[in-house]
């Protein structure tokens, strides 16, 4: 096994770490500990740079190795759709480092909100915008709503949490695309009941770290924009270009080859 990290991360629960609901150890599993008793297993910390299918060989950042069978499970990365300002200022949520940074940012925001007399700055620190109405965005919005209702007022009694707004932004007309209509409708209903402001048919045009601009001309002020709006993959050199499909996805046959 080659990986640029020495652990597996259970990504569906990254939002729980980001919202302080779980410790990192609950969703991170070191390869060496998990496979320590398995014979003929070897882990190397390195990144695969290219594949030579005709030679049954991969090139990595630490050397090359021959294979009989090659399984590609290199995952996905955040897709910012070419918006460099969003990439620079938004908070992604794809790995454990992202979730720890977001957790620290959320806590720091409220600590700073306690120290400022500037109403606009306080509002920007206490308001959150989450872009992407898929599972990650929906779960993150719900987790923040629960923090607002049950945890933060107890930890920060000097702040007025009626000023805290949570916005969930989705470019299509419904939440949880790919799941049933009932699931999307129920998610919308529950989030609205929890106080989340859901914006459907709305896309982000720009974000400078302070102001979010949407395609309908609406603007929101926030110091925290969580980007959960899409994924893409970085093709590995050596694969036939014909197998790379839309969004960088790899085309496979009925046997996943």
C-alpha positions, 0 to 999 in steps of 0.5 A: 500500500502506497499513500501520502498519509500513514492512516485511513480517514473515515471521511463521512464523519469529518464534519463531527471532528470539525464541529467538536463532536468527535476526537480525531482518533475516532475516525483516523486509523493508522495503517501499521496498527490495523495491518500489523498482524497481517503477513505479506503486507507492506506500507510505504509513505509515498505518492504515486507519480505515474503508472507504466501499464505496459511494464506492470510498474508504478513510479512513486516519490520514493522509488518504483515497484512492479505489480501483478495487480494494481488497485487505484483508490486515490480518492478525490480532491476539492473542486473549486470550479476554477475560482481562485479566490474561493480556493484561497479563502474557503475552508475545504473538508476533505481530510483530517487536517481540514477538519482540525483547521475548521474546528480551530477556526470556529472556536477562534471566531467566537473567542474573537467575537467576544473581544470586538465592539465592531458589530459588523465584524462580530456578525461576520465572525458568528455567521457561517456559509456552507456551499454544497447541499450534498451529505457533507454540506447538510451534515455540517449545517446541521452540526453547526445548528446543534452547536448554536442551540445546545453548546455555544450559548453555554460556552459563550454566555456573553454573546447573543446567538440570535445574531448567529446565522447559518446559510446552506447554499446549493446550486440546484433546486434540491438538497441531497442530489443522488438520494431520493426526493423524500430524503432531500425534502426531509433534509430541507425541512429539518434544517429549516426547523433547526434555523438553517437558512437554505438557499436553493438554485444559488451559486457562489461567484466569488469570496474574498475572505469577508464577502460572498457574492452569489449569482443572483447578486446577493451578498453575505458577510462571513469570515467562514465559508465551508466549501463542500460543493464538488470533487474532482480527481487528479489523473495519474500520468500513464493512464490512457487519456481515453479513460478519463471522463468528465470531471476527471473521473475514470471510466471503467468496465463492468469489472471496474477495470 
